Amino acid sequence: MNRLLNALFIIAVLFLASGTSTAYTCSWGAYANGMTAIVARTMDSMGWYTNDNAIVKGHGRNIEEISAGTQNAYGYTSKYASIRIHSFYDIVTDAMNEKGLQISALLFEGSLLPNPISRRKDVTILNFIPYVIANFATVDEVIASLDNINIIEGTLNVTSMDGKTVTREGKDVPLHFAMADTSGDKAIIEFINGEMKVYHGKEHNALTNEPSYDVHLALEATLYQPNATVNSIDRRARMKGYLRDMAERGVDDHKRALFGMRGLLARSFAGTEEIDRRDDRVYPTVWMALADQTERKYYVSRCDAWKWEVYNFTMFDSHRPEVRILKAADVK
């Protein structure tokens, strides 16, 4: 009977997920064991066969930043230097600071922000990554800060290379967040029906997209076996299985773990030609990244290049309050 109920539950969830209005395909997975901590992430196009022209920038300490355009905006001076990936020219979708804290934004159709509370300071949803990465060293510190801020609506403007533009603004900007620190602590943050949902703990090591994260967890509890599709349920399940295998094999050598996490990217990579049969569109992976939290490096692979790029904190003066576009070095 339990097996029948589990099967019926899976069928119902997959039916609901297949009706999602969009099929964004970003993925995030984090691994930590012994002296190694690494995050793997794919950035995938929103239904366009296009490149996001991502730019990698070094942000120094002591930069004055404002997190919103409201009278109650949170203003701060950056405490930590960071490397940030700016997607579609100005949207920070991925970042790691000099303490090894890493955070990613993934698209999530279903997000609805809470109503702001007057005594809290405002941070727009698109400025959440800069706020986190400039001010905190650990996941614990980020979680402790959430009661002091409102995460408020912003405007998401994305333009493809062929001039197609999507604008999303208001309380339903489709984003959720995943973060990890060098201790292996992790957190997933979503906004569901006007309420912030925080999933905090080392077990929260994989995130994709729709449906909401609690449904992914429920499926995981049924021991769901993934198929070879690009949909978010299958991609996350494949990543969870791969991360579990790495942990069970006791992978703690740092170089070996880096190659292992490159393999994780292969498990979640959407490719550039595979059609999502739910809507007969292609959601190509435009870049992949490995955030090496142990050695404080970013490795980036783009869809239109053979070589991996590497970025680190020696490429800019982290003491200076300035932002610099970083010139990639080839991986040796």
C-alpha positions in Angstrom: 0.0 0.0 0.0 2.8 2.4 0.9 4.5 1.7 -2.5 1.2 2.4 -4.3 0.7 5.7 -2.4 4.2 6.8 -3.2 3.8 6.0 -6.8 0.5 7.9 -7.0 2.2 10.8 -5.2 5.0 10.9 -7.7 2.6 10.8 -10.7 0.6 13.7 -9.2 3.7 15.8 -8.6 5.2 15.2 -12.0 1.8 16.1 -13.6 1.7 19.4 -11.7 5.4 20.1 -12.6 4.8 19.4 -16.3 2.2 22.2 -16.3 4.6 24.8 -15.1 4.4 27.9 -17.3 8.1 28.1 -17.9 11.0 25.6 -18.0 14.0 27.4 -16.7 16.9 25.0 -16.2 19.6 26.4 -13.9 21.2 24.0 -11.4 23.2 24.3 -8.2 25.0 21.7 -6.2 27.5 21.9 -3.2 30.0 19.5 -1.8 32.1 19.7 1.3 34.3 17.0 2.9 37.3 17.4 5.1 39.4 20.3 3.7 37.5 20.7 0.4 34.4 22.7 -0.3 33.1 23.3 -3.9 29.9 24.6 -5.5 28.9 23.7 -9.1 26.4 25.7 -11.0 24.9 25.9 -14.5 23.3 29.0 -15.9 20.8 28.3 -18.6 19.0 30.5 -21.0 15.3 31.4 -20.5 14.0 29.7 -23.6 16.2 31.6 -26.0 19.0 30.2 -28.0 21.3 33.0 -26.9 24.3 33.9 -24.8 24.0 36.0 -21.7 27.4 37.7 -22.2 28.3 37.1 -18.5 31.0 39.3 -17.1 33.1 38.4 -14.1 34.0 41.3 -11.8 36.2 41.8 -8.7 34.6 43.9 -6.0 36.9 45.3 -3.3 36.1 46.0 0.3 34.7 49.3 1.6 32.5 50.0 -1.4 29.4 52.0 -0.5 26.3 50.2 -1.7 22.5 50.9 -1.5 20.2 47.8 -1.6 17.0 49.5 -2.7 15.5 52.7 -4.1 13.2 53.3 -1.2 13.4 55.7 1.8 13.9 52.6 4.0 16.8 51.2 1.9 19.6 49.3 3.5 22.9 51.0 3.0 26.3 49.5 3.9 30.0 49.6 3.3 31.2 46.2 1.9 33.0 44.2 4.6 34.4 41.6 2.3 35.9 41.5 -1.2 34.1 39.3 -3.7 34.1 37.9 -7.2 30.7 38.2 -8.9 29.3 36.9 -12.1 27.1 39.5 -13.8 24.7 37.8 -16.1 22.9 39.7 -18.9 25.2 42.6 -18.3 24.1 43.8 -14.8 22.3 41.0 -12.9 24.5 39.4 -10.2 23.5 35.7 -10.4 26.5 34.1 -8.7 29.2 35.3 -6.3 31.8 34.2 -3.8 33.6 36.4 -1.2 37.1 36.2 0.2 35.8 34.1 3.2 34.5 31.5 0.8 30.8 32.1 1.2 29.1 31.4 -2.1 25.5 32.2 -3.2 23.6 31.7 -6.5 20.2 32.9 -7.8 18.2 30.4 -9.8 15.0 31.1 -11.7 11.8 29.9 -9.9 8.4 30.6 -11.4 6.1 30.6 -8.3 8.0 33.1 -6.1 5.9 35.7 -4.3 7.5 38.1 -1.8 6.3 38.9 1.7 4.8 42.3 2.5 7.5 44.6 4.0 7.6 45.3 7.7 8.2 49.0 8.5 10.9 48.5 11.2 13.1 46.6 8.8 15.5 47.8 6.1 14.7 47.2 2.4 16.8 45.0 0.1 15.4 44.4 -3.4 15.4 40.7 -4.5 17.9 41.6 -7.3 20.3 43.1 -4.7 20.1 40.2 -2.3 23.3 38.5 -3.6 25.4 41.7 -3.3 24.0 42.2 0.2 24.9 38.7 1.3 28.3 38.5 -0.3 29.5 41.9 0.9 28.5 41.5 4.6 28.7 37.9 5.8 31.3 35.1 6.1 29.0 32.2 6.9 25.5 30.9 6.2 24.6 31.2 9.9 25.4 34.9 9.7 23.1 35.4 6.7 20.2 33.5 8.3 20.6 35.6 11.5 20.3 38.8 9.4 17.0 37.9 7.7 14.8 39.2 10.5 16.4 42.7 10.0 15.5 43.2 6.3 12.7 43.2 3.9 13.4 41.5 0.6 11.2 43.6 -1.7 10.2 43.7 -5.3 12.6 44.6 -8.1 12.6 44.8 -11.8 14.2 42.1 -13.9 15.1 43.2 -17.4 16.6 40.6 -19.6 17.4 41.1 -23.3 18.6 38.5 -25.7 21.2 39.0 -28.4 18.4 39.2 -31.0 16.7 42.0 -29.1 14.0 40.0 -27.4 13.3 41.5 -24.0 11.5 40.1 -21.0 10.6 42.4 -18.1 9.3 41.1 -14.8 8.6 43.4 -11.9 6.6 43.4 -8.7 6.5 40.8 -5.9 6.6 37.8 -8.2 10.1 38.2 -9.7 11.0 34.6 -10.3 14.1 33.9 -8.2 15.2 31.7 -5.3 18.6 31.4 -3.7 21.1 28.8 -2.6 24.2 29.4 -0.5 27.1 27.5 1.0 30.1 28.3 3.2 33.5 26.6 3.7 32.2 24.6 6.7 29.7 22.8 4.4 26.7 24.6 5.9 24.1 25.4 3.3 20.7 27.1 2.9 17.9 27.4 0.4 15.6 30.5 0.4 12.3 30.7 -1.4 9.3 33.0 -1.2 6.0 31.1 -1.3 2.6 32.7 -1.1 4.1 35.8 0.5 6.2 33.9 3.1 9.9 33.4 3.2 10.9 29.7 3.4 14.4 28.9 4.7 15.8 25.4 4.5 19.0 25.5 6.6 21.4 22.6 7.0 24.2 20.6 5.3 21.7 18.2 3.7 20.3 21.0 1.4 23.0 20.5 -1.2 21.1 20.6 -4.5 18.7 23.1 -6.1 17.1 23.4 -9.5 13.8 25.1 -10.3 10.1 24.4 -10.3 8.2 23.1 -8.4 8.8 24.5 -4.9 11.6 23.0 -2.9 9.3 21.3 -0.4 8.0 19.2 -3.3 11.5 18.2 -4.3 12.1 17.1 -0.7 8.9 15.1 -0.7 10.0 13.3 -3.9 13.4 12.7 -2.5 11.8 10.9 0.5 10.0 8.5 -1.9 13.4 7.5 -3.3 12.4 8.8 -6.7 14.6 7.5 -9.5 15.3 10.2 -12.1 14.9 10.0 -15.9 17.4 11.5 -18.4 15.3 14.6 -19.0 16.2 18.3 -18.6 13.3 19.0 -16.3 14.1 20.3 -12.9 12.9 17.3 -10.9 15.1 14.9 -12.8 18.1 17.2 -12.8 18.0 17.6 -9.0 17.5 13.9 -8.4 20.5 13.1 -10.5 22.6 15.7 -8.6 21.5 14.3 -5.3 22.5 10.8 -6.3 25.9 12.0 -7.5 26.7 14.0 -4.4 25.7 11.0 -2.2 28.0 8.8 -4.2 30.9 11.3 -3.7 30.3 11.4 0.0 30.0 7.6 0.4 33.3 7.2 -1.5 34.9 9.6 1.0 36.2 12.0 -1.7 38.3 14.5 0.4 41.3 15.2 -1.8 40.7 18.6 -3.2 41.9 18.1 -6.8 39.9 14.9 -7.0 36.8 16.7 -5.6 37.2 19.4 -8.2 37.1 16.9 -11.0 34.2 15.2 -9.3 32.2 18.4 -9.2 33.0 18.9 -12.9 31.3 15.5 -13.3 28.3 16.9 -11.3 28.0 19.6 -13.9 27.7 16.9 -16.6 24.8 15.4 -14.7 22.9 18.7 -14.7 24.1 20.3 -17.9 21.2 21.1 -20.2 23.3 21.1 -23.4 22.6 23.4 -26.3 20.4 21.3 -28.6 18.1 19.1 -26.4 14.4 20.0 -26.7 12.2 20.2 -23.7 9.2 18.3 -24.9 6.8 20.1 -22.5 6.9 23.2 -24.7 9.2 22.2 -27.6 11.8 24.8 -26.8 15.5 24.6 -26.0 16.9 25.9 -22.7 20.7 25.8 -23.4 23.3 26.0 -20.7 25.2 29.2 -21.6 27.8 28.8 -18.9 28.9 26.5 -16.1 30.9 27.5 -13.0 32.8 25.8 -10.2 33.3 28.0 -7.1 36.4 26.6 -5.4 35.7 27.7 -1.9 38.8 26.1 -0.5 41.3 27.9 -2.8 39.0 30.9 -3.5 38.8 30.5 -7.3 36.1 30.5 -9.9 36.2 28.2 -12.9 33.9 29.2 -15.8 33.1 27.3 -19.0 31.1 29.0 -21.7 28.9 27.4 -24.3 30.8 29.0 -27.2 34.4 28.3 -26.0 36.5 25.2 -25.5 38.7 26.4 -22.6 37.8 26.8 -18.9 38.5 30.3 -17.5 39.9 30.8 -14.0 39.4 33.8 -11.7 40.9 34.5 -8.3 41.4 37.3 -5.7 44.9 38.1 -6.9 43.4 39.6 -10.1 42.4 42.8 -8.3 43.2 44.8 -5.2 40.7 43.6 -2.6 41.7 46.4 -0.3 40.6 49.1 -2.7 36.9 50.3 -2.9 36.6 49.7 -6.6 35.0 47.3 -9.1 37.1 45.8 -11.9 36.2 43.6 -14.8 38.5 40.6 -14.5 40.4 39.2 -17.4 40.3 35.4 -17.4 43.3 33.2 -17.2 43.3 29.8 -18.8 43.2 26.8 -16.5 46.7 25.1 -16.3 
